Every structure is written in C-alpha cells, then in structure tokens.
Amino acid sequence: MTKLSVTHLKRMKQAGEKIACLTCYDASFARVLNEAGIEVLLVGDSLGMVVQGRDTTLEVKLSDMIYHTAHVRRGAAHAFVVADMPFMSYATPFQALGNAARLMSEGSAQMVKMEGGTWLVETIRLLDSRGIPVCAHLGLLPQSIHKIGGYSVQGRDADAALQLKEEARILEEAGAAMLVLECIPSPLAAEVTASLTIPVIGIGAGSDCDGQVLVLYDMLGISGKSPRFSKNFLASRTSILEAIKAYRQAVKTGEFPASEHGFD
C-alpha cells in the first residue's frame, strides 16, 4: 500500500474527494485508523488533555510530541502523519526550524502544524525552503487559550472574518501546504476553502472544508464531555474499527458534519 503524501492530499482536493483525519497518539490506534482508511493522522498536542490529563495543551513538551509521533508513524503504513509543534517551540523562525527538524528526523513526521496568523510568514517560508511541509492553523487557537479567554467561536464579526481570510491567503503564499480551520462560522470556512489551492481541514468549521478532523477520543465518546462539533460514532457500533470506518464514510459522503455540528 502506497504511503500518502502532500501530493496525494492536494489531488484529493482537486478531485473533490473529502479527506478524513483523526488525532492519534500511539501505534495501536494508528494501525486501526490505517486499516479503517483514515488518510491523515494528526499527532495533536491535545494529547496533553486526553492522554496526560491536563487542563490545556500548554504543558506538552517537544519531547512528548517526538515520542508519540514516532509511535504513530510505526503504525501508519499508509496514512499521512502530521505532528503539532507544541507551545512556544516555534517562537522564532530558527527555533521552529530546529524543533521541526527533530519532529521530522526523530519523530518521523511528514508535516508539522503550527497555530497562528501572519506572524508565522517568515517561519513558514524558512521551513518550506528547507523541505519541511507546514500545516497552518487558524480560527480557535488552543495554545492561545489564556489570551482569547476560552474556547469560543472565532471570526464571527466582519472585521475578524476579513482578517482570517487574508491570513489564510498570506499563509498559503508563504508556503503552507495545508490549513486547519477550527471553530469558525461554516460560511466563512466555505469561503476560505474555495479561495485556496491547498487542502483545508475543518474542525467545527462546517461541511464545505476539504476534509474533517476530530479528536479520536471525542468521536469514540471516551473523553468526557465532547464539544458540540463532535459526534460519538461508537455509540451505535460494536467495535472501535467499525466506529472509525463509520466516521470516514460520513466524512466522505458529507453526512458529517451536519448542520448541528457547525456554527453560523
């Protein structure tokens, strides 16, 4: 089975085929997700909350991300593996280059993800020029939770929406190879997705994105109270594999996310 690449994901966008993505933190789940046909495995710093039991993602260390990414990569024979850059590991371009290189070489990530807007332009250009693919992340930024004051929908007023659209354009021009949009109004996400040539993955961003991602433990109903944009796919199934296959199918057909999982 061929290992998926950035090129494959771009072709999926061009063909109008939805991309199914889930977070993953270990080799065993990676094998299950791989068997179920999930195209992208995101080793999220959400592991700080769902694996380590912390209140936020801010205490996750680079060593944690390298450790978990390496395990996921061993179980992902086919799926594309993206790793989060943890809080303050990319404050400057050269710091980001060194830490991203470790995620790629020691963790075997195929792409790194960073939260933030136009301040990341120089960093993305540097990493792209050194052969490190970058996934940008706009909308709700969990690493900025203390600044924004809580987990709330972003981009609802006209000025914020305009800024987000402009940031998405600039980040693509800087070399971002993929974009995650989190917790923004569905119509805004649709506009951004249509305006970019790179794949756009949504989480709480409506059904018009090129793909969807959820926290694995949320969609299995084992993380406690799940966010509004998630759905428990294990509730009516008899196995984790069947639940993940059902999620993939729902993303592919556009059944998920439904209107109740998005924001106006």
C-alpha positions, 0 to 999 in steps of 0.5 A: 500500500502506497504511503500518502503524501502532500501530493496525494492530499492536494489531488484529493482536493482537486478531485473533490474527494473529502479527506478524513483525519483523526488525532492519534497518539500511539501505534495501536490506534494508528494501525486501526485508523490505517486499516479503517482508511483514515488518510491523515493522522494528526499527532495533536498536542491535545494529547496533553488533555486526553492522554496526560490529563491536563487542563490545556495543551500548554504543558506538552513538551517537544519531547512528548510530541517526538515520542508519540509521533514516532509511535504513530508513524510505526503504525501508519503504513499508509496514512499521512502523519502530521505532528503539532509543534507544541507551545512556544517551540516555534517562537522564532523562525530558527527555533521552529526550524530546529524543533521541526527538524527533530519532529521530522528526523526523530519523530518521523513526521511528514508535516508539522502544524503550527497555530497562528496568523501572519506572524508565522510568514517568515517561519513558514517560508524558512521551513518550506525552503528547507523541505519541511511541509507546514500545516497552518492553523487558524480560527480557535487557537488552543495554545492561545487559550489564556489570551482569547479567554476560552474556547469560543467561536472565532471570526464571527464579526466582519472585521475578524472574518476579513482578517482570517481570510487574508491570513489564510491567503498570506499563509498559503503564499508563504508556503503552507501546504495545508490549513486547519480551520477550527471553530469558525462560522461554516460560511466563512470556512466555505469561503476560505476553502474555495479561495485556496489551492491547498487542502483545508481541514475543518474542525467545527468549521462546517461541511464545505472544508476539504476534509474533517478532523476530530479528536479520536477520543471525542468521536469514540465518546471516551473523553468526557464531555465532547464539544458540540462539533463532535459526534460519538460514532461508537455509540451505535457500533460494536467495535472501535474499527467499525466506529472509525470506518463509520466516521470516514464514510460520513466524512466522505459522503458529507453526512458529517458534519451536519448542520448541528455540528457547525456554527453560523 
